Amino acid sequence: MKRIDIKTFLGAALLLFTAGCSDILEENPRSSFEPGFFKTEQGVRGGLTSMYAHLRYIYGQAYYYNATQTGTDEHTWGQQADGNFKDMDLSGIGQLNGSTSRSDVLWGAAFSNINTASGIIENAAAVGIAEALISEARFFRAFDYFQLVQTFGGVPLDLGSGELKFNTTAVRTSVRNTVPEVYTKAIFPDLLMAIENLPINPRVTGGATKTLARLYLAKAYLTYGWWLQNPNNIPTYPAAPRTDPDGHDAQWYFQKAYDVATTAIDNPGPFGLQPTYYDVNLASNDRNNEILLYADHTETSELYNGGSLTFGSGGAPDNFAGWMGTWNYTEITSSTNPGWTSPKSSVQRAAVQPLGRPWTRMAPPIGVITNTFADKTLDSRYDGTFTTVYRANWNLNPNDRSIAMMYNANSLPVTPGDAILTFLDSEPLTPINYPAFTPGQTQHSPGRSNIGAGELPGRADFVISPRGISRVVYPGIWKLGPYRTDNNGGLGQPNAGSTRPFNIAKFSELYFIAAEAAVKGATTASGKSARDLINVIRARAGKWRWNNNGNTAKSENNSVAMTAATPATITIEYILAERSREFYGEGYRWFDLVRTQKWNEFAGTYQIAGILKGDHTPATITRTIQPHHYLRPIPQGQLDAMQMSAEEKVKYQNPGYQ
């Protein structure tokens, strides 16, 4: 299989309706395209390349990542968060509106790509391009519209030249289609054509396939079925009856979701489940056969990476999402003598998967540790998701290599590789001796741990229990950590954006889609009930080959115990809990809670300690999640760019955000 490196997407579209890609093959940036551009093979292939490149402007873009995670039961704002994160949390310290919502990232990148896709679809056949290649554009047009309709409600199908037509000039007026129109005119037809014509095996590494298209068709059917059913009377916009133009009811779509997902499971092509959960997200195993789609990056070339290999820009197309949930572990110090008169950084910033660049913008609420991942013994997914042990690495710094030993908790000695700080799996029987802290003070009282961590008798590592995590000190997300092969025995380039791909779609989600459809009433096949399907995932979760945070091999198979513990009756609530265990922190959660209309139920309140080091007293926070929040606001920049009356712009905006 040929490996393709996708160049940076250089489109200069500033408005929704400006044509959207650049000539990737020739690297000639363009602000618009004449109709003849896509009537050349070179133009079509360049446009197809840009389809993949545009993913980097959405996935791995940290502010959009925040929009998919913050405000859910998986994430709240961290100590260094600015308004981008506090606004999304809906917890009373920010305001979500068209100017503050970072879903604007999706709006801008998706529409320009949709227009490029339409240009390819209209013109490619005339220059002898096979339908299999054209269907890659069909997939991406449907993919972008699906992300948009879930986020904003009904969106425009006409970008200026007619519905689903390629547009070459900027148009400053717009009409939004309804949700049923977006699904039935754009998403479903394009995905059905893609399934029919895409190859089973990708034409290039990471290319679109039948399996990928089936995943998104099944997910679109499932989501639309929920939309038709609307169990909690969540409003939609533009206003439209909850009826299907094709005459089908919600149950028909749930059945189709089940059928398409199970067909993909039974006909996987080169895809499948990795043997252990650890293997799925292990950086050295990136682009494995469980990953159906990713926004690619590379450490071999800045051009093909889409960003610098030595520093991070803090913006697209860098992959810097993993920074957001990384707290400032570099503040951890140990001492070069038992008297603690010479503290020194013992865990230094490094371009390795457990560490990376800290930004402290997003933090997990306590319930993630205590409830979502309550089972940390049989289930490997907590260990394969978080960095909970921070180990001494001062020896990787040339200036500190001469230091053979330091002193840590209880003034006990530690050497490189030893645990310096551990986030405990559960509350210990022996109370942790934390440095004294009084709410309202500016910092914890002096103690050996400068970050306010505690000590347990006989342990050389400082510790924090699950109920002691705060907005400033908390477990990091191991699965999104960076990986470089050019560290050359040192700390590497931890300030650069991650050169790992950002995973977008996984084969494992097909099991969850089919199971959810079954719970919603789909007729199931033998051996593929909701419980059967979920147990495939849970059986894999029980298999260990490596203890990530113990940093040691672990050959253990708890599949029987894991599947035996699965409830006899699977509910939507159980599927959502399992989805969080499987896909925690990967950008799924807001969509999951919105689709099932369980957002307020799962995320209306949460607990976490405050923003000061040493604060280990959980506070209960209440979010105000209103029905109109189930749609994100239309970006203010889009409204400002349109030549429409003030009244028309008000009507264009989603209700509740005017």
C-alpha positions as CSV (number, residue, x, y, z in Angstrom):
1,M,0.0,0.0,0.0
2,K,1.3,3.4,-1.0
3,R,1.9,5.9,1.8
4,I,0.6,9.4,1.0
5,D,1.9,12.5,2.8
6,I,-0.7,15.2,2.7
7,K,0.5,18.7,2.3
8,T,-0.8,21.7,4.2
9,F,-4.2,23.0,3.2
10,L,-3.5,26.5,1.9
11,G,-7.0,27.7,0.9
12,A,-7.6,31.4,1.4
13,A,-11.3,31.4,1.8
14,L,-12.4,34.0,4.4
15,L,-16.1,33.7,3.9
16,L,-18.4,30.7,4.0
17,F,-19.1,31.0,0.3
18,T,-15.6,31.6,-1.1
19,A,-14.3,28.5,-2.9
20,G,-12.3,26.4,-0.5
21,C,-9.1,24.6,-1.4
22,S,-5.7,25.3,-2.9
23,D,-3.9,23.6,-5.7
24,I,-2.2,21.2,-3.3
25,L,-0.1,19.5,-6.0
26,E,1.5,22.7,-7.2
27,E,1.2,24.5,-3.8
28,N,-0.4,27.5,-5.5
29,P,-2.7,29.1,-2.9
30,R,-6.0,30.4,-4.5
31,S,-8.8,32.4,-3.1
32,S,-11.3,31.1,-5.7
33,F,-11.4,28.6,-8.6
34,E,-12.8,29.0,-12.1
35,P,-15.0,26.1,-13.1
36,G,-12.2,24.7,-15.4
37,F,-9.8,24.0,-12.5
38,F,-11.4,20.8,-11.6
39,K,-11.7,19.8,-15.2
40,T,-8.0,18.6,-15.1
41,E,-6.8,15.4,-13.5
42,Q,-4.2,17.5,-11.7
43,G,-6.9,19.7,-10.2
44,V,-9.1,16.8,-9.1
45,R,-6.2,15.0,-7.5
46,G,-5.0,18.2,-5.8
47,G,-8.5,18.8,-4.5
48,L,-8.7,15.2,-3.2
49,T,-5.5,15.7,-1.3
50,S,-6.9,18.8,0.3
51,M,-9.9,16.8,1.5
52,Y,-7.5,15.0,3.9
53,A,-5.4,18.0,4.7
54,H,-8.5,20.0,5.8
55,L,-8.9,17.6,8.7
56,R,-5.9,19.1,10.4
57,Y,-7.8,22.4,10.6
58,I,-10.5,20.8,12.8
59,Y,-9.0,17.8,14.5
60,G,-6.1,18.4,16.9
61,Q,-7.1,22.1,16.8
62,A,-7.3,22.6,20.6
63,Y,-10.0,25.2,20.7
64,Y,-12.4,23.1,18.6
65,Y,-11.3,20.1,20.7
66,N,-12.4,22.1,23.7
67,A,-15.8,22.7,22.1
68,T,-16.4,19.0,21.9
69,Q,-15.3,18.2,25.5
70,T,-15.5,21.1,27.9
71,G,-18.9,21.3,29.6
72,T,-19.4,17.6,29.5
73,D,-19.0,15.0,32.2
74,E,-15.5,14.4,30.8
75,H,-14.0,17.9,31.1
76,T,-14.2,21.2,32.8
77,W,-11.9,24.2,32.6
78,G,-8.4,24.0,34.1
79,Q,-6.5,26.6,36.2
80,Q,-4.9,28.4,33.2
81,A,-8.1,28.4,31.1
82,D,-9.1,31.6,29.3
83,G,-12.6,32.5,28.1
84,N,-12.5,30.0,25.3
85,F,-12.8,27.2,27.9
86,K,-14.8,28.8,30.6
87,D,-17.5,29.9,28.1
88,M,-17.9,26.3,26.9
89,D,-18.3,25.0,30.5
90,L,-21.7,26.8,31.1
91,S,-20.9,26.9,34.8
92,G,-21.5,30.6,35.4
93,I,-18.1,32.2,34.7
94,G,-18.4,32.8,31.0
95,Q,-21.0,33.4,28.3
96,L,-21.5,31.2,25.3
97,N,-22.5,33.2,22.2
98,G,-21.6,33.6,18.5
99,S,-18.4,35.5,19.4
100,T,-17.1,33.1,22.1
101,S,-18.1,29.6,20.9
102,R,-15.1,27.8,19.4
103,S,-17.3,25.7,17.1
104,D,-16.5,28.5,14.7
105,V,-13.4,26.3,13.8
106,L,-15.7,23.7,12.3
107,W,-17.9,26.2,10.5
108,G,-14.9,27.8,8.7
109,A,-13.0,24.6,7.7
110,A,-16.0,22.5,6.8
111,F,-17.7,24.8,4.3
112,S,-14.7,25.5,2.3
113,N,-14.0,21.8,2.0
114,I,-17.6,21.1,1.1
115,N,-17.3,23.5,-1.8
116,T,-14.1,21.8,-3.0
117,A,-15.9,18.5,-2.8
118,S,-18.7,19.8,-4.9
119,G,-16.2,21.0,-7.5
120,I,-14.7,17.6,-7.7
121,I,-18.0,15.8,-7.9
122,E,-19.3,18.0,-10.7
123,N,-16.3,17.9,-12.9
124,A,-14.1,14.8,-12.2
125,A,-15.9,12.3,-14.4
126,A,-15.4,14.5,-17.5
127,V,-11.6,14.1,-17.2
128,G,-11.7,10.3,-16.7
129,I,-11.5,10.2,-12.9
130,A,-13.0,7.0,-11.6
131,E,-16.1,7.1,-9.4
132,A,-14.0,5.4,-6.6
133,L,-12.0,8.6,-6.4
134,I,-15.0,10.9,-6.8
135,S,-16.6,9.0,-3.9
136,E,-13.8,10.1,-1.6
137,A,-15.1,13.7,-2.2
138,R,-18.7,12.4,-1.7
139,F,-17.6,11.0,1.6
140,F,-16.0,14.2,2.8
141,R,-18.9,16.3,1.8
142,A,-21.2,14.1,3.8
143,F,-18.7,13.9,6.6
144,D,-18.5,17.7,6.9
145,Y,-22.3,18.2,6.6
146,F,-22.8,15.6,9.3
147,Q,-20.5,17.4,11.7
148,L,-22.2,20.7,10.9
149,V,-25.8,19.6,11.3
150,Q,-25.1,18.0,14.7
151,T,-23.4,21.2,15.8
152,F,-25.6,24.0,14.4
153,G,-28.8,22.4,13.2
154,G,-29.9,23.1,9.7
155,V,-27.1,24.7,7.5
156,P,-27.0,25.9,3.9
157,L,-26.9,23.5,1.1
158,D,-26.7,26.3,-1.4
159,L,-23.3,28.1,-1.2
160,G,-24.2,30.5,-4.0
161,S,-24.7,28.5,-7.2
162,G,-27.5,26.1,-6.2
163,E,-27.9,23.3,-3.7
164,L,-24.8,21.1,-3.5
165,K,-23.3,23.0,-6.5
166,F,-19.7,24.2,-6.8
167,N,-19.5,28.0,-6.2
168,T,-16.6,30.1,-7.5
169,T,-17.4,33.5,-6.2
170,A,-18.1,35.0,-2.8
171,V,-21.8,35.4,-2.0
172,R,-22.8,37.5,1.0
173,T,-26.3,36.1,1.5
174,S,-27.4,32.8,2.8
175,V,-30.4,30.6,3.5
176,R,-30.3,27.7,6.0
177,N,-31.8,24.4,5.1
178,T,-33.7,22.4,7.7
179,V,-32.2,19.4,9.5
180,P,-34.2,16.8,7.5
181,E,-33.1,18.5,4.2
182,V,-29.4,18.3,5.2
183,Y,-29.7,14.6,6.0
184,T,-31.8,13.5,3.2
185,K,-30.4,15.7,0.4
186,A,-26.8,15.7,1.3
187,I,-25.6,13.3,3.9
188,F,-27.4,10.1,3.1
189,P,-27.1,10.2,-0.7
190,D,-23.4,11.0,-0.6
191,L,-22.7,8.3,1.9
192,L,-24.7,5.7,0.0
193,M,-22.8,6.5,-3.2
194,A,-19.5,6.4,-1.2
195,I,-20.3,2.9,0.2
196,E,-21.2,1.6,-3.3
197,N,-18.0,2.9,-4.9
198,L,-15.2,3.3,-2.4
199,P,-12.7,0.4,-2.2
200,I,-12.6,-2.2,0.6
201,N,-8.9,-1.5,0.9
202,P,-7.8,2.1,1.0
203,R,-6.0,3.3,-2.1
204,V,-3.5,5.1,0.2
205,T,-2.7,4.7,3.8
206,G,-5.4,6.5,5.7
207,G,-7.7,6.8,2.6
208,A,-11.5,6.6,2.7
209,T,-13.0,3.1,2.4
210,K,-16.3,1.3,2.4
211,T,-15.9,0.6,6.1
212,L,-15.4,4.2,7.0
213,A,-18.4,5.3,4.9
214,R,-20.5,2.6,6.6
215,L,-19.5,3.9,10.0
216,Y,-20.6,7.4,9.2
217,L,-23.8,6.3,7.5
218,A,-24.7,4.1,10.5
219,K,-23.9,7.0,12.9
220,A,-25.9,9.5,10.8
221,Y,-28.9,7.1,10.7
222,L,-28.7,6.7,14.4
223,T,-28.4,10.4,15.1
224,Y,-31.3,11.3,12.7
225,G,-33.4,8.6,14.4
226,W,-32.9,10.3,17.7
227,W,-33.6,13.7,16.1
228,L,-37.0,12.4,14.8
229,Q,-37.9,10.9,18.1
230,N,-36.8,13.9,20.2
231,P,-37.6,12.3,23.6
232,N,-37.0,15.5,25.6
233,N,-38.5,18.0,23.3
234,I,-35.3,19.8,22.5
235,P,-35.9,22.6,19.9
236,T,-34.4,22.5,16.5
237,Y,-33.6,25.3,14.0
238,P,-34.6,26.4,11.5
239,A,-38.0,25.3,12.8
240,A,-39.1,22.1,11.1
241,P,-41.6,19.3,11.8
242,R,-40.0,16.1,13.3
243,T,-41.0,14.2,10.2
244,D,-38.9,12.6,7.5
245,P,-39.3,13.8,3.9
246,D,-38.9,10.2,2.7
247,G,-41.7,9.0,5.0
248,H,-39.7,6.9,7.4
249,D,-40.0,7.0,11.2
250,A,-37.3,7.0,13.8
251,Q,-37.6,3.2,14.2
252,W,-36.8,2.7,10.5
253,Y,-33.6,4.7,11.0
254,F,-32.6,2.9,14.1
255,Q,-32.9,-0.4,12.2
256,K,-30.9,1.0,9.3
257,A,-28.2,2.1,11.7
258,Y,-28.0,-1.4,13.2
259,D,-28.0,-3.1,9.8
260,V,-25.3,-0.9,8.3
261,A,-23.1,-1.1,11.4
262,T,-23.3,-4.9,11.7
263,T,-22.6,-5.2,7.9
264,A,-19.4,-3.2,8.5
265,I,-18.5,-5.5,11.4
266,D,-19.1,-8.6,9.3
267,N,-17.2,-7.2,6.3
268,P,-14.3,-5.3,7.9
269,G,-11.8,-5.4,5.0
270,P,-8.4,-4.7,6.5
271,F,-9.8,-3.2,9.7
272,G,-10.5,-4.8,13.1
273,L,-9.9,-4.4,16.8
274,Q,-6.5,-4.3,18.2
275,P,-5.7,-7.1,20.7
276,T,-5.6,-4.8,23.7
277,Y,-6.8,-1.3,24.5
278,Y,-3.3,-0.2,25.2
279,D,-2.3,-1.0,21.7
280,V,-5.1,1.2,20.2
281,N,-3.6,4.4,21.5
282,L,0.1,3.5,21.9
283,A,1.9,6.1,19.9
284,S,4.5,3.8,18.4
285,N,1.4,1.8,17.0
286,D,-0.3,4.8,15.4
287,R,-2.2,4.2,12.2
288,N,-3.1,0.7,13.3
289,N,-6.0,-1.3,11.7
290,E,-8.5,0.0,14.3
291,I,-8.2,3.6,13.0
292,L,-10.5,4.3,10.1
293,L,-9.7,8.0,9.7
294,Y,-7.2,10.4,11.2
295,A,-5.8,13.9,10.7
296,D,-2.2,13.0,9.8
297,H,1.1,14.5,10.9
298,T,4.7,13.5,10.6
299,E,8.0,14.3,12.2
300,T,9.9,13.8,8.9
301,S,8.9,17.0,7.1
302,E,7.5,20.4,8.2
303,L,5.8,20.7,4.9
304,Y,3.9,17.4,5.2
305,N,3.4,17.8,8.9
306,G,1.6,21.1,8.4
307,G,3.5,22.9,11.1
308,S,6.9,23.4,12.8
309,L,8.8,20.5,14.2
310,T,10.5,22.6,16.8
311,F,7.9,24.9,18.3
312,G,4.1,25.0,18.6
313,S,2.1,27.8,17.1
314,G,-0.9,27.3,19.3
315,G,-3.1,27.2,16.3
316,A,-4.1,25.0,13.3
317,P,-2.9,23.0,11.5
318,D,-0.8,21.9,14.5
319,N,-2.0,19.0,16.6
320,F,-2.0,20.6,20.0
321,A,-5.2,19.2,21.5
322,G,-3.2,17.0,23.9
323,W,-1.6,20.1,25.5
324,M,-5.0,21.2,26.9
325,G,-5.4,18.4,29.5
326,T,-1.7,18.4,30.4
327,W,-1.2,20.2,33.8
328,N,2.1,21.8,34.6
329,Y,3.9,18.8,35.9
330,T,7.2,20.6,35.3
331,E,6.6,22.4,38.6
332,I,7.3,19.2,40.5
333,T,10.5,19.4,42.5
334,S,12.6,17.0,44.5
335,S,15.7,17.9,46.5
336,T,19.4,17.3,46.0
337,N,19.8,16.8,49.7
338,P,17.7,15.3,52.5
339,G,17.3,18.7,54.2
340,W,15.3,20.0,51.2
341,T,17.4,23.2,50.9
342,S,18.0,22.8,47.2
343,P,14.8,21.8,45.4
344,K,15.2,21.0,41.7
345,S,12.9,20.0,38.8
346,S,12.8,16.2,38.8
347,V,10.1,15.7,36.1
348,Q,11.1,17.8,33.1
349,R,9.2,18.6,30.0
350,A,9.8,15.9,27.4
351,A,8.4,14.9,24.0
352,V,7.2,11.5,25.3
353,Q,3.7,10.1,25.4
354,P,3.2,10.4,29.2
355,L,4.3,14.0,29.3
356,G,4.4,16.7,26.5
357,R,3.7,20.4,26.7
358,P,1.5,21.6,29.6
359,W,-1.2,24.2,29.2
360,T,-3.6,23.3,32.0
361,R,-6.7,24.5,30.1
362,M,-8.9,21.4,30.6
363,A,-9.3,19.2,33.7
364,P,-11.3,16.0,34.4
365,P,-13.9,16.3,37.1
366,I,-13.6,13.9,40.1
367,G,-16.4,11.7,38.8
368,V,-14.3,10.7,35.8
369,I,-11.9,9.0,38.2
370,T,-14.3,7.7,40.8
371,N,-17.3,6.8,38.6
372,T,-16.6,6.5,34.9
373,F,-13.4,4.5,35.6
374,A,-14.4,3.0,38.9
375,D,-12.9,-0.4,37.9
376,K,-9.2,0.1,37.5
377,T,-8.3,-3.5,38.3
378,L,-10.0,-5.7,35.7
379,D,-10.6,-3.0,33.1
380,S,-7.4,-1.8,31.4
381,R,-8.9,1.4,29.9
382,Y,-8.1,3.7,32.8
383,D,-4.5,2.7,32.7
384,G,-4.6,3.1,28.9
385,T,-6.1,6.6,29.0
386,F,-4.4,8.6,31.8
387,T,-0.9,9.4,33.0
388,T,-1.2,8.8,36.7
389,V,2.5,8.3,37.6
390,Y,5.1,11.0,36.9
391,R,8.6,9.6,36.8
392,A,12.0,11.2,37.4
393,N,13.7,12.1,34.1
394,W,16.2,14.8,35.1
395,N,18.9,12.6,33.6
396,L,17.7,13.4,30.1
397,N,18.7,17.0,30.6
398,P,22.5,17.4,29.8
399,N,22.8,19.9,32.6
400,D,21.5,17.5,35.3
401,R,23.0,14.2,34.1
402,S,25.6,14.3,36.8
403,I,22.9,14.1,39.5
404,A,22.7,10.4,40.5
405,M,20.0,10.7,43.2
406,M,17.5,13.1,44.6
407,Y,15.2,13.1,47.7
408,N,11.5,13.0,47.5
409,A,8.5,12.2,49.7
410,N,9.4,11.3,53.3
411,S,12.9,12.5,52.3
412,L,13.5,9.1,50.7
413,P,15.9,8.8,47.8
414,V,14.8,8.5,44.2
415,T,16.7,7.8,41.0
416,P,15.8,8.4,37.3
417,G,12.8,6.3,36.3
418,D,11.4,6.2,39.9
419,A,7.9,7.5,40.6
420,I,7.9,11.1,41.8
421,L,4.2,11.8,41.9
422,T,1.3,9.2,41.8
423,F,-2.4,9.9,41.4
424,L,-3.8,7.0,43.5
425,D,-6.5,4.7,42.0
426,S,-8.7,5.1,45.1
427,E,-8.9,6.7,48.5
428,P,-6.2,5.1,50.7
429,L,-7.1,3.5,54.1
430,T,-4.3,5.5,55.7
431,P,-5.1,9.3,55.4
432,I,-2.7,11.2,53.2
433,N,-0.6,13.8,55.0
434,Y,-1.2,16.8,52.7
435,P,0.5,20.1,53.4
436,A,-1.9,22.3,55.4
437,F,-4.3,24.3,53.3
438,T,-7.0,26.8,54.3
439,P,-9.6,27.8,51.6
440,G,-9.0,31.4,50.7
441,Q,-5.3,31.4,51.1
442,T,-3.1,32.0,48.1
443,Q,-1.1,28.7,48.4
444,H,-0.6,25.7,50.5
445,S,1.6,25.8,53.6
446,P,5.3,24.9,53.1
447,G,5.9,21.3,52.8
448,R,8.1,19.0,50.8
449,S,5.8,19.0,47.8
450,N,5.7,22.4,46.1
451,I,2.5,21.4,44.2
452,G,0.6,20.5,47.4
453,A,0.8,16.7,47.0
454,G,0.8,14.5,50.1
455,E,2.8,11.7,51.6
456,L,2.0,8.2,52.8
457,P,4.2,6.3,55.2
458,G,7.1,4.5,53.6
459,R,6.5,5.8,50.1
460,A,9.1,7.9,48.2
461,D,6.5,9.2,45.8
462,F,4.2,12.1,46.6
463,V,0.5,11.1,46.2
464,I,-2.9,12.7,45.5
465,S,-6.1,10.7,45.9
466,P,-9.0,10.8,43.4
467,R,-11.0,13.2,45.6
468,G,-7.9,15.4,45.9
469,I,-7.6,16.4,42.2
470,S,-8.1,20.0,41.3
471,R,-8.2,22.4,38.4
472,V,-4.5,22.8,38.7
473,V,-3.1,19.3,39.5
474,Y,-4.8,16.2,37.9
475,P,-3.9,13.1,35.8
476,G,-2.9,13.9,32.2
477,I,-4.3,12.2,29.1
478,W,-1.7,9.6,28.1
479,K,-3.5,8.5,25.0
480,L,-3.1,12.0,23.4
481,G,0.6,12.5,24.4
482,P,3.3,13.2,21.9
483,Y,5.7,10.8,20.4
484,R,9.0,11.5,18.6
485,T,11.7,9.1,17.4
486,D,14.3,11.9,17.1
487,N,14.8,12.7,20.8
488,N,18.3,11.3,20.6
489,G,18.3,10.3,24.2
490,G,17.3,13.7,25.4
491,L,14.1,15.6,26.2
492,G,13.3,16.1,22.5
493,Q,11.1,18.8,21.2
494,P,8.2,19.0,23.7
495,N,7.2,22.5,22.7
496,A,6.3,21.6,19.1
497,G,2.8,20.4,18.1
498,S,2.4,16.7,18.3
499,T,3.6,14.9,15.2
500,R,1.2,12.1,15.8
501,P,-2.0,11.7,13.8
502,F,-5.2,12.8,15.6
503,N,-7.6,9.8,15.5
504,I,-11.1,10.7,14.2
505,A,-12.9,7.4,13.6
506,K,-12.3,3.9,15.0
507,F,-13.6,0.5,14.0
508,S,-14.6,-0.1,17.6
509,E,-17.4,2.5,17.4
510,L,-19.3,0.3,15.0
511,Y,-20.1,-2.0,18.0
512,F,-21.4,1.0,20.0
513,I,-23.5,2.3,17.2
514,A,-25.1,-1.1,16.6
515,A,-25.7,-1.7,20.3
516,E,-27.3,1.8,20.7
517,A,-29.6,1.1,17.8
518,A,-30.5,-2.2,19.3
519,V,-31.4,-0.5,22.6
520,K,-33.6,1.9,20.6
521,G,-35.5,-1.1,19.2
522,A,-33.7,-2.4,16.2
523,T,-34.3,-6.1,15.5
524,T,-31.0,-7.8,16.2
525,A,-29.2,-10.7,14.5
526,S,-28.2,-13.9,16.4
527,G,-25.1,-13.2,18.5
528,K,-25.4,-9.4,18.0
529,S,-27.6,-8.2,20.7
530,A,-26.7,-5.0,22.5
531,R,-25.1,-7.0,25.3
532,D,-23.2,-9.2,22.8
533,L,-21.8,-6.2,21.0
534,I,-20.8,-4.3,24.1
535,N,-19.2,-7.4,25.5
536,V,-16.9,-7.6,22.5
537,I,-15.5,-4.3,23.6
538,R,-15.5,-5.1,27.3
539,A,-13.7,-8.5,26.7
540,R,-10.9,-6.6,24.9
541,A,-10.8,-4.1,27.8
542,G,-10.1,-6.9,30.2
543,K,-6.9,-7.9,28.3
544,W,-3.6,-6.5,29.6
545,R,-0.2,-6.9,28.0
546,W,1.4,-3.8,29.7
547,N,0.8,-1.9,32.9
548,N,1.3,1.6,31.5
549,N,1.6,3.5,34.8
550,G,3.4,0.7,36.5
551,N,5.8,0.8,33.6
552,T,6.0,-3.0,33.5
553,A,4.8,-5.9,31.5
554,K,1.4,-7.3,32.6
555,S,0.0,-10.5,31.0
556,E,-3.5,-10.8,32.3
557,N,-6.8,-11.7,30.8
558,N,-9.9,-10.5,32.7
559,S,-12.3,-10.9,29.8
560,V,-14.5,-13.5,31.5
561,A,-15.0,-11.3,34.6
562,M,-15.5,-8.2,32.5
563,T,-18.2,-9.7,30.4
564,A,-19.9,-11.4,33.4
565,A,-20.2,-8.0,35.0
566,T,-22.0,-6.5,32.1
567,P,-25.7,-5.9,33.0
568,A,-28.2,-8.3,31.5
569,T,-30.2,-5.4,30.2
570,I,-28.3,-2.7,28.4
571,T,-29.6,0.8,28.6
572,I,-28.6,4.1,26.9
573,E,-27.1,5.2,30.1
574,Y,-24.8,2.1,30.2
575,I,-23.8,2.6,26.6
576,L,-22.9,6.2,27.3
577,A,-20.8,5.1,30.3
578,E,-19.0,2.5,28.2
579,R,-18.5,5.0,25.4
580,S,-16.8,7.3,27.8
581,R,-14.5,4.5,29.1
582,E,-13.6,3.7,25.5
583,F,-13.3,7.1,23.9
584,Y,-12.6,9.4,26.8
585,G,-11.1,12.7,25.7
586,E,-11.2,12.0,22.0
587,G,-13.8,14.6,21.0
588,Y,-16.9,12.4,21.0
589,R,-18.5,13.4,24.3
590,W,-20.5,16.5,23.5
591,F,-22.0,14.9,20.4
592,D,-22.9,11.7,22.4
593,L,-24.7,13.7,25.1
594,V,-26.5,15.9,22.6
595,R,-27.6,13.0,20.3
596,T,-29.1,11.1,23.2
597,Q,-30.4,14.3,25.0
598,K,-28.6,13.2,28.2
599,W,-26.3,16.2,28.5
600,N,-27.9,17.7,31.6
601,E,-28.5,14.3,33.2
602,F,-24.8,13.4,32.8
603,A,-23.1,16.7,33.2
604,G,-25.4,19.1,35.0
605,T,-23.2,19.0,38.1
606,Y,-19.7,17.9,38.8
607,Q,-17.1,18.0,41.6
608,I,-13.5,19.3,41.5
609,A,-11.2,21.2,43.9
610,G,-10.1,24.7,43.1
611,I,-7.3,26.5,41.2
612,L,-4.7,26.7,44.0
613,K,-2.0,24.1,44.6
614,G,-2.7,22.2,47.8
615,D,-6.5,22.6,47.6
616,H,-7.9,19.1,47.9
617,T,-11.4,20.0,49.0
618,P,-14.0,19.2,46.3
619,A,-16.5,21.8,45.4
620,T,-19.8,20.9,43.7
621,I,-20.4,23.0,40.6
622,T,-23.8,23.3,38.8
623,R,-24.0,24.0,35.1
624,T,-26.9,25.8,33.4
625,I,-27.6,23.7,30.4
626,Q,-30.6,25.0,28.6
627,P,-32.4,23.4,25.7
628,H,-31.1,26.0,23.2
629,H,-27.5,24.9,24.2
630,Y,-28.1,21.7,22.3
631,L,-27.2,23.7,19.2
632,R,-24.0,25.9,19.1
633,P,-24.4,29.5,17.9
634,I,-23.7,30.5,14.3
635,P,-20.2,32.2,14.4
636,Q,-20.4,36.0,14.7
637,G,-17.8,36.3,12.0
638,Q,-20.1,34.6,9.6
639,L,-23.0,36.9,10.5
640,D,-20.8,40.0,10.2
641,A,-19.6,39.0,6.8
642,M,-23.1,38.7,5.3
643,Q,-24.8,41.6,3.6
644,M,-28.2,41.1,5.2
645,S,-30.4,43.3,7.3
646,A,-30.1,43.2,11.1
647,E,-33.4,41.4,11.3
648,E,-32.3,38.8,8.8
649,K,-29.2,38.1,10.8
650,V,-31.2,37.7,14.0
651,K,-33.3,35.1,12.2
652,Y,-30.2,33.4,10.8
653,Q,-28.8,32.9,14.3
654,N,-29.9,30.0,16.5
655,P,-32.5,30.9,19.1
656,G,-31.1,31.8,22.5
657,Y,-27.9,33.4,21.1
658,Q,-29.4,36.5,19.5
